[in-house]
Amino acid sequence: MVFLQLRHFNGVSHFPSQVHGKRKVSQRCICLQPQAAVPSRTRRIMESISVSGEVGGAGGAYSYDALKRLDQIWSNICSTQTVQQEIQQVVSSNAGLFSQTDLSDKAVGTFDVIVCGGTLGIFIATALSFKGLRVAIVERNTLKGREQEWNISRKELLELVESGILVEDDIDEATAAKFNPNRCGFEGKGEIWVGDILNLGVSPAKLIEIVKKRFISLGGVIFEGYSVSSICTYENAAVLQLAEGKILSSHLIIDAMGNFSPVVKQIRSGRKPDGVCLVVGSCARGFKDNSTSDVIYSSSSVKKVGDSEVQLFWEAFPAGSGPLDRTTYMFTYIDPQAGSPKLEELLERYWDLMPEYQGVTLDNLEIQRVIYGIFPTYRDSPLPAAFNRILQFGDASGIQSPVSFGGFGSLTRHLGRLSTGVYEAVRGDFVDSYSLSLLNPYMPNLSASWLFQRAMSAKQQSDVSPDFINELLYVNFQCMQKLGDPVLRPFLQDVIKFGPLAKTLGLVGIPVLVDWSGHFFMLGYYTLLSTFADPVIRSLLNAFPPRMKYEWNRYLEAWKYGSGLDYKL
């Protein structure tokens, strides 16, 4: 008798093995023993970890089920088929007065500002409360930060102190780890070391706990466990209908619901993003050499993941949970299209490549949590206000750099100007869509940074050498290092300036340079305006009528921040 047993690996049947008996028989029996598909290594690792404390916001979920849900969202984004699905109309407009409607008596609270989405929204809400506005936050989950740390520079955290959100002692309390020096590495080429760049590991859980207490002490109100159902704008109010039945009204609603905000989806009509940063990683215990960080480390050549060629980059830094604990991220920039790698496929490659990158073996590591995220970006960012009385903030606005995979650093940079601008808009009743759009203006340095995302993305079916991107970046960073801190340090903190860009731009390539030459020109133009026109206009501001003064303050801010001249060493 001959038994044929189909062997299964990851759900794929391979050639059968034969087991011969001692006697030949004329009849053969084939025994098929179907087996369940072998779980992926990612699934086995994630299901072996005790998951608790998942929160809202990017990177706040750690479970395998949450990974599969996000991968399904990502697959839908990449689909080449046009999905015949009507976009949910979250926002509607009414030409009348809210006070003359039947709903006005049902409103359980009236505020100057309502912030939808609390993970990052708590920061703008607290800054506005500090200025004297009555502010509420609506958060569908419990308002708390994730366990996984954010890496940031102390200089950026001091922006929160200037905005009245923190005192300096709070920074020390929220800082879980400090590490120096910090490496920019290029596999097989060389490395550049810098100090005090993204060298603090801040606990979001602790930081948001501190800010939350500050917000409540300033009179802020938090609606936890409530979801946004609809928003209706009137001549004199914006009215928020919660899924749980409550009705809230305010002068202004700030949309801080992140990359997948339903309001943003309505504004963009479900349009596919122009580019995406995919991020996977882990926090693990067992790293003996654990005193420095990698700001960026580039793999030597393009790698195959799924059906796509991708250029992989790494970031790593010590975690505050223990001396042997370390966070490592692997990320890549791609165009969303059919065949793009899934997050789980990236994680499978991560488990293969991370041990070699960090000089460890996977068997000697204790995985604390697995991290993953999708960060879509659009060329026409930041997003102008599309409705009266509604303003996008944080990731929802697209204010973060397209080469960044986290909006916290961008938030700290812009928080001062945004909180001041929102305060002036509410107090002056400048809450029409045009006036609010001046708070999220065109910024040529942000648009110009698309050049870098394009340069760092692998081109599919290209005749370019697979090590081209790694070599290009190494040469580029060498040039920036020779030009000194005024060039290198802003770039590492996602701030693009005209002078440094002009000196390094030729390395990127003619097609990309031509594509974004308009933004490059505007970057120089904004630099000139901020340097020479700003002092003249600023001296005249107090003579302007209120609305004109508000608008010119926003123009001056756009020139300054859009040219990167807000950055100080």
C-alpha positions in Angstrom: 0.0 0.0 0.0 1.2 3.5 -0.8 0.1 6.4 1.3 0.3 9.9 -0.2 0.3 12.6 2.4 0.0 16.2 1.2 2.3 18.4 3.2 1.1 21.9 3.9 3.3 25.0 4.4 1.5 28.3 4.9 -1.5 26.8 3.2 0.3 25.6 0.1 0.3 21.9 -0.8 3.7 20.6 -1.8 4.8 17.4 -3.5 3.6 14.3 -1.5 5.9 12.0 0.4 5.6 8.3 -0.1 5.6 5.6 2.6 6.0 2.1 1.1 4.6 -1.0 2.8 6.3 -4.4 2.6 3.8 -6.0 0.1 2.9 -4.9 -3.4 -0.8 -4.7 -3.9 -2.7 -4.1 -7.1 -4.9 -1.5 -5.6 -3.6 1.7 -4.2 -5.3 3.9 -1.6 -4.7 7.6 -1.6 -5.3 9.2 1.9 -5.7 12.9 1.7 -5.3 14.6 5.1 -6.1 18.2 4.7 -4.6 20.4 7.4 -5.3 23.9 8.5 -3.1 26.6 7.1 0.0 27.2 9.2 -0.3 30.6 10.9 2.2 33.2 9.8 5.1 34.0 12.1 3.6 37.4 12.7 0.4 35.9 13.9 2.1 33.4 16.2 4.2 36.1 17.8 1.3 38.6 18.2 -1.1 36.0 19.6 1.5 34.9 22.2 1.6 38.5 23.6 -0.8 39.7 26.2 -2.5 42.7 24.6 -3.9 45.4 26.9 -4.4 49.1 27.0 -5.2 49.7 23.3 -6.1 53.3 22.7 -7.2 55.6 19.9 -4.8 57.3 17.5 -2.1 56.0 15.2 -0.1 53.1 16.6 -2.5 52.7 19.5 -3.6 49.1 18.7 -1.3 46.1 19.0 -3.5 43.0 18.4 -3.4 40.6 15.4 -7.1 41.2 14.8 -6.5 45.0 14.6 -3.6 44.3 12.2 -5.9 42.4 9.9 -8.5 45.1 10.0 -5.9 47.8 9.1 -4.6 45.5 6.3 -8.1 45.3 4.9 -8.4 49.1 4.9 -5.0 49.3 3.2 -6.1 46.7 0.5 -9.3 48.8 -0.2 -7.1 51.9 -0.7 -4.8 50.0 -3.1 -7.7 48.4 -5.1 -7.7 49.3 -8.8 -11.4 48.8 -8.9 -13.7 51.8 -8.3 -15.8 51.1 -5.3 -19.3 52.2 -6.0 -19.9 53.4 -2.5 -21.4 56.7 -1.5 -19.1 58.7 0.8 -20.8 59.3 4.1 -21.9 62.9 4.3 -20.9 63.7 7.9 -21.1 67.5 7.4 -24.1 69.5 6.2 -24.9 73.2 6.1 -28.0 75.1 7.1 -28.5 78.8 6.2 -30.6 79.6 9.3 -29.8 80.3 12.9 -29.4 77.4 15.3 -31.1 79.3 18.0 -34.3 79.2 15.9 -34.4 75.4 15.5 -36.0 72.8 17.7 -32.6 71.3 18.3 -31.3 74.3 20.2 -33.3 73.3 23.4 -31.8 69.8 23.2 -28.1 70.9 23.2 -26.5 69.7 26.5 -23.5 72.0 26.2 -22.4 75.2 24.3 -18.7 75.9 23.8 -16.4 78.2 22.0 -14.5 75.2 20.5 -15.3 71.5 20.3 -12.3 69.2 19.5 -13.2 65.9 17.9 -10.5 63.3 18.6 -8.5 63.6 21.8 -5.2 61.8 21.4 -3.5 64.7 19.7 -6.5 67.0 20.0 -5.9 67.3 23.8 -2.9 69.6 23.0 -4.8 72.2 20.9 -7.7 72.0 23.3 -5.5 72.7 26.4 -3.7 75.6 24.6 -7.0 77.2 23.8 -8.3 76.7 27.3 -5.2 78.3 28.6 -6.1 81.4 26.4 -9.5 81.6 28.1 -11.8 79.8 25.6 -14.4 77.3 26.8 -13.4 74.0 25.1 -14.8 70.5 25.0 -13.2 67.3 23.7 -15.2 64.4 22.1 -13.2 61.1 22.2 -14.7 57.7 21.2 -12.4 55.8 23.5 -11.0 56.5 26.9 -8.7 59.6 26.5 -5.2 58.2 27.2 -1.9 57.8 25.4 -0.5 54.6 24.1 2.2 52.6 25.9 4.6 52.8 22.9 6.9 55.8 23.3 7.3 58.8 20.9 10.9 59.8 20.2 11.3 63.6 20.0 13.8 66.3 20.9 13.6 68.4 24.0 13.6 71.5 21.9 10.2 70.4 20.4 8.7 69.7 23.8 9.6 73.2 24.9 7.1 74.4 22.3 4.4 72.9 24.6 5.8 74.9 27.5 5.6 78.1 25.5 1.9 77.3 24.6 1.0 77.0 28.3 0.3 73.3 28.1 3.3 72.1 30.2 5.8 73.4 32.6 9.4 72.2 32.2 9.2 69.8 35.1 6.4 68.0 33.2 8.9 67.2 30.4 11.2 65.4 32.8 8.2 63.5 34.3 7.0 62.3 30.9 10.4 61.4 29.6 11.0 57.7 29.9 14.4 57.4 28.1 17.3 59.6 27.0 19.9 58.5 24.4 22.9 60.0 22.6 24.5 60.0 20.1 22.1 59.4 17.2 23.1 57.7 13.9 22.1 58.3 10.3 23.4 55.1 8.7 23.6 53.8 5.2 24.3 50.1 4.9 27.6 49.3 3.2 28.4 53.0 2.8 28.9 54.8 6.1 27.3 56.6 8.9 26.9 60.1 10.3 26.5 60.8 14.0 24.5 63.7 15.5 23.6 64.7 19.1 20.3 65.7 20.7 18.1 64.9 17.7 15.0 62.8 18.5 16.9 61.7 21.5 14.1 61.5 24.1 11.7 58.7 24.5 8.5 60.3 25.8 5.7 58.2 27.3 2.4 59.2 25.5 0.5 57.6 28.4 2.2 59.8 30.9 2.3 63.0 28.7 -1.4 62.9 27.9 -2.3 62.1 31.5 -0.4 65.3 32.5 -2.1 67.4 29.8 -5.5 65.9 30.5 -5.2 67.0 34.1 -4.1 70.5 33.0 -7.1 70.7 30.6 -9.6 69.8 33.2 -8.1 72.2 35.7 -8.6 75.0 33.1 -12.3 74.2 32.9 -12.2 71.9 29.9 -14.9 69.3 29.4 -14.3 65.8 28.1 -16.9 63.5 26.5 -15.3 60.1 26.6 -16.8 57.1 24.9 -18.8 59.2 22.4 -18.6 59.1 18.6 -19.3 61.8 16.0 -22.4 61.0 14.1 -22.9 64.3 12.1 -22.0 68.0 12.1 -24.4 70.7 10.9 -23.1 74.3 10.4 -25.5 77.2 10.9 -25.0 81.0 10.6 -24.3 81.3 14.3 -23.1 77.8 15.4 -21.7 74.4 14.5 -23.8 71.6 16.0 -22.4 68.2 16.7 -24.7 65.2 16.9 -23.1 62.3 18.8 -24.0 58.7 17.9 -25.1 58.2 21.5 -27.8 60.9 21.1 -26.2 64.0 22.7 -26.2 67.3 20.9 -23.4 69.9 21.4 -23.0 73.3 19.9 -20.0 75.6 19.5 -18.6 78.5 17.5 -15.9 76.2 15.9 -15.3 72.5 15.6 -11.7 71.2 15.3 -11.4 67.9 13.5 -8.5 66.1 15.1 -9.7 62.6 14.1 -6.5 61.7 12.3 -5.7 60.3 8.9 -9.0 58.5 8.5 -11.3 61.3 9.7 -14.8 60.9 8.2 -14.9 64.6 7.6 -11.6 64.5 5.6 -12.9 61.5 3.7 -16.0 63.6 2.7 -13.8 66.6 1.7 -11.5 64.4 -0.4 -14.4 62.4 -1.8 -12.6 59.2 -0.9 -9.7 60.0 -3.2 -6.7 57.7 -3.1 -3.7 59.2 -1.3 -0.8 60.3 -3.5 1.7 58.4 -1.3 1.8 56.3 1.8 4.4 55.5 4.5 4.0 51.9 5.8 5.5 51.3 9.2 6.0 48.0 11.1 8.1 47.3 14.2 8.3 46.1 17.7 9.4 46.9 21.2 11.5 43.9 22.5 13.6 43.0 25.5 17.1 41.5 25.1 19.3 44.2 23.5 22.6 44.4 25.4 24.1 47.3 23.3 21.3 49.8 23.9 22.6 53.3 24.5 22.3 55.0 21.1 19.6 55.5 18.5 19.1 55.4 14.7 17.3 58.5 13.3 17.4 56.7 10.0 19.2 53.7 8.6 18.9 52.8 5.0 19.0 49.2 3.6 21.7 48.7 1.0 19.4 47.8 -1.8 15.8 47.5 -2.8 14.0 44.4 -1.4 11.2 42.2 -2.6 8.1 42.2 -0.3 5.0 40.5 -1.7 4.8 41.5 -5.3 6.5 44.8 -4.9 10.1 46.2 -4.9 10.5 48.5 -1.9 13.4 50.5 -0.3 13.4 49.7 3.4 14.4 52.2 6.1 14.9 51.7 9.8 14.7 53.6 13.0 15.6 52.4 16.5 15.9 53.8 20.0 16.1 52.6 23.6 12.7 52.1 25.4 12.0 53.4 28.8 10.5 50.2 30.1 13.9 48.6 30.9 17.7 48.8 30.1 17.5 46.0 27.6 14.3 47.2 25.9 14.5 48.7 22.4 12.1 49.9 19.8 12.8 49.2 16.2 10.8 50.4 13.2 11.0 49.4 9.6 9.3 51.6 7.1 9.0 52.3 3.4 7.4 54.8 1.0 5.2 53.6 -1.8 2.4 54.6 -4.2 -0.9 52.8 -3.2 -1.6 50.4 -6.1 -2.6 46.8 -6.7 0.1 44.5 -5.5 1.5 46.8 -2.8 2.8 44.9 0.2 0.5 44.3 3.1 1.5 45.2 6.7 1.6 41.5 7.6 3.9 40.8 4.6 6.2 43.7 5.8 6.2 42.2 9.3 7.3 38.8 7.9 10.3 40.5 6.3 10.9 42.5 9.5 11.4 39.3 11.5 13.9 38.2 8.9 15.9 41.4 8.6 15.7 43.1 12.1 18.0 40.6 13.9 20.8 41.3 11.4 20.2 45.0 11.5 20.5 45.1 15.3 23.1 42.3 15.7 20.8 40.0 17.7 18.9 36.7 17.3 15.2 36.6 17.4 15.2 33.7 19.8 17.0 35.7 22.4 14.4 38.6 22.3 11.2 38.8 24.3 8.7 40.7 22.1 6.7 43.2 24.3 4.5 44.5 21.5 4.2 44.7 17.7 3.7 48.1 16.1 2.2 48.9 12.7 0.6 51.8 10.9 -0.4 53.4 7.6 0.3 57.1 7.1 -1.3 58.5 3.9 -0.1 61.7 2.4 -1.5 64.1 -0.3 0.3 66.6 -2.5 -2.3 69.3 -1.8 -1.6 69.5 1.9 -2.2 71.1 4.3 -6.0 70.7 3.8 -7.8 74.1 3.4 -11.1 74.4 5.3 -13.9 73.2 3.2 -16.8 74.3 5.5 -17.5 77.3 7.6 -16.8 76.7 11.4 -14.8 73.4 10.8 -11.0 73.3 10.8 -8.7 70.2 10.4 -5.9 69.8 12.8 -2.9 67.5 13.2 -2.8 64.4 10.9 -6.3 65.2 9.6 -4.9 68.5 8.2 -1.9 66.9 6.5 0.4 69.4 8.1 3.0 66.7 8.8 5.9 66.1 6.4 5.3 63.3 3.8 8.6 61.7 4.9 7.5 61.5 8.5 5.4 58.7 10.0 4.1 60.6 13.0 2.4 63.9 13.5 3.5 64.8 17.1 6.7 66.6 16.1 4.8 68.6 13.5 2.1 69.3 16.1 4.6 70.8 18.5 6.1 73.0 15.8 2.8 74.5 14.7 0.9 74.5 18.0 1.8 78.1 19.0 0.7 79.7 15.7 -2.4 77.5 15.4 -3.7 78.2 19.0 -3.1 81.9 18.5 -4.9 81.9 15.2 -7.8 79.8 16.4 -8.2 82.1 19.4 -8.3 85.2 17.2 -10.7 83.5 14.7 -13.2 82.6 17.5 -13.0 85.9 19.3 -13.3 87.9 16.1 -15.9 85.5 14.6 -13.6 84.9 11.6 -14.9 81.3 11.2 -15.8 81.3 7.5 -14.0 78.7 5.4 -11.7 81.3 3.8 -10.5 82.7 7.1 -10.0 79.2 8.6 -8.1 78.2 5.5 -5.5 80.8 6.3 -4.7 78.6 9.4 -3.8 75.7 7.1 -2.1 77.7 4.2 0.0 76.5 1.3 3.5 75.9 2.6 6.2 75.5 -0.1 8.6 73.7 2.1 6.0 71.0 2.9 5.2 70.6 -0.8 8.9 70.6 -1.7 9.5 67.8 0.8 7.5 65.6 -1.6 10.7 65.6 -3.6 12.4 63.6 -0.9 9.6 61.0 -0.6 9.7 60.5 -4.3 13.5 60.1 -4.2 13.2 57.6 -1.3 10.5 55.4 -3.1 11.6 52.4 -5.2 10.3 52.6 -8.7 8.6 49.4 -9.9 10.1 47.7 -13.0 12.8 50.2 -13.2 16.3 49.9 -14.8 17.8 51.9 -11.9 20.4 50.1 -9.8 18.9 48.5 -6.7 21.4 50.3 -4.5 20.8 53.7 -6.0 18.6 55.1 -3.2 20.9 54.1 -0.5 23.9 55.6 -2.3 22.0 58.8 -3.2 21.0 59.3 0.5 24.5 58.7 1.7 26.0 61.3 -0.7 23.2 63.7 0.2 23.8 63.4 3.9 27.5 63.7 3.5 26.9 67.1 1.7 24.6 68.2 4.5 27.1 67.2 7.1 29.8 69.3 5.4 27.5 72.3 5.2 27.0 72.0 9.0 24.2 72.1 11.6 22.2 74.8 10.0 21.6 72.4 7.1 21.6 69.0 8.7 19.6 69.5 11.9 16.5 71.1 10.4 16.3 68.4 7.8 16.4 65.7 10.5 13.4 67.4 12.2 11.4 67.6 9.0 12.0 71.3 8.4 13.0 72.2 4.8 14.7 75.6 4.1 15.5 77.2 0.8 19.3 77.6 1.2 20.0 74.0 2.3 17.6 72.6 -0.3 19.3 74.6 -3.0 22.7 73.2 -2.0 21.6 69.5 -2.0 18.8 69.4 -4.6 20.9 68.5 -7.6 21.5 65.1 -6.2 17.8 64.1 -6.5 17.5 63.8 -10.3 16.2 66.0 -13.1 12.6 64.5 -13.5 11.8 65.0 -9.8 13.5 68.4 -9.8 11.4 69.6 -12.7 8.2 68.3 -11.2 8.7 70.3 -8.0 10.6 73.3 -9.3 7.5 75.5 -8.8 7.5 74.7 -5.0 11.3 75.3 -4.9 10.8 78.7 -6.5 8.0 79.5 -4.0 10.2 78.4 -1.1 12.7 81.0 -2.2 10.0 83.6 -2.6 8.6 83.0 0.9 12.1 83.2 2.3 12.5 86.7 0.7 9.0 87.8 1.9 9.6 86.6 5.5 13.0 88.2 5.6 12.3 91.6 4.1 8.6 92.2 3.8 7.6 90.9 7.2 9.3 93.6 9.3 7.7 96.3 7.3 4.1 94.9 7.3 4.3 93.9 11.0 5.0 97.5 12.0 1.7 98.5 10.5 -0.5 95.7 11.8 -2.0 97.6 14.7 -3.4 100.2 12.4 -5.4 97.6 10.4 -9.1 96.9 11.1 -9.7 93.5 13.0 -10.4 91.2 10.0 -7.5 92.7 7.9 -5.2 92.4 10.9 -6.2 88.7 11.4 -5.6 87.9 7.7 -2.2 89.6 7.6 -1.1 87.8 10.7 -1.9 84.6 9.0 0.0 85.6 5.8 3.1 86.5 7.8 2.9 83.1 9.6 2.6 81.3 6.3 5.7 83.0 4.9 7.7 82.2 8.1 6.6 78.6 8.6 6.4 77.9 4.9 10.0 78.9 4.4 11.2 77.1 7.6 12.4 80.3 9.2 10.6 79.4 12.3 13.3 76.8 13.1 16.0 77.9 15.5 19.1 76.0 16.3 
